[in-house]
Amino acid sequence: MDVKNYDKIFHLNNARSFLIHGDTQSLRYASLEMRYLLEAHVYERLLKGVDTLPKSIIDKWEPNKAMKMLSMFDKYADMDLRLTISNQDGSDSLVIDSPNIKNSLLTSYYNTLGSFLHLPQPTKAAGYQVNKLKLNEIFVALERLTTGNLIIYAIPYESFECEACEQPILYTSHYVENNKTIICQSDKCKNEHHILLEDDLIKFGSIVLAPCGECQTDLKIFYSELKEGTKVKCEECLTEYLGELIFKATTDKSGYGTSLKKT
């Protein structure tokens, strides 16, 4: 899809026209157009990174959820950016701005606009009106997103191989510094890997090793599958085990875990 399909000014102008009319039905259409504007803003950004971003982000249709996921990898995802181009002595500078919207506001606006697209609940039906003042407030805030130019600060992505499906899992330094686990981005897998930072090394692991009670061979169990009812068979002696949830007291008198019980 061409980025021209995401025409924010088109949706802004439509919203403006509906706000001028001011009746309830028009205000609902104004809400819809402003939601389109938010979607266009986010999808325009994602389209520029369609060849490098994790598929799990690209496939998110809700703009607020997509940007929240993107921000886990890219700390600049919801920031305003400014590019200044000038001569070496600083003269004849050209300033290019790229207005953006914080994830918290994006989510708040998107949900508020969505609430106006529904009929009122029976307990709120009497005297119900779409909040035009709120819509005008959101309109003014979103208008700045139609100015400036799209600037993307290229974040380097790296990858490692999923221990379950052997497909590449993308990550960034920002992600591993702020998260303890990462999930495989393949739709058919979703295997969870733990992240371990040791000095300058980054390690990923999703397998728990437990010795077989019969032959002492290590049982390999994926951490994300270790739960109540998990069935595991020893590859060496074929002894079968069943996952069983247990509660175990710790120093602070709380805690739980999962154990394997021979069947």
Secondary structure by P-SEA (a helix, b strand, c coil): cccccccaaaaaaaaaaaaaaccaaaaaaaaaaaaaaaaaaaaaaaaaacccccccccccccaaaaaaaaaaccccccbbbbbbbbcccccbbbbbbbbbbcaaaaaaaaaaaaaaaccccccccccccccaaaaaaaaaaacccccbbbbbcbbbbbbbbbcccccbbbbcaaaaaccccccccccccbbbbbbbbcccbbbbbcbbbbcccccccbbbbcccccccbbbbbccccbbbbbbbbbbbbcccccccccccccc
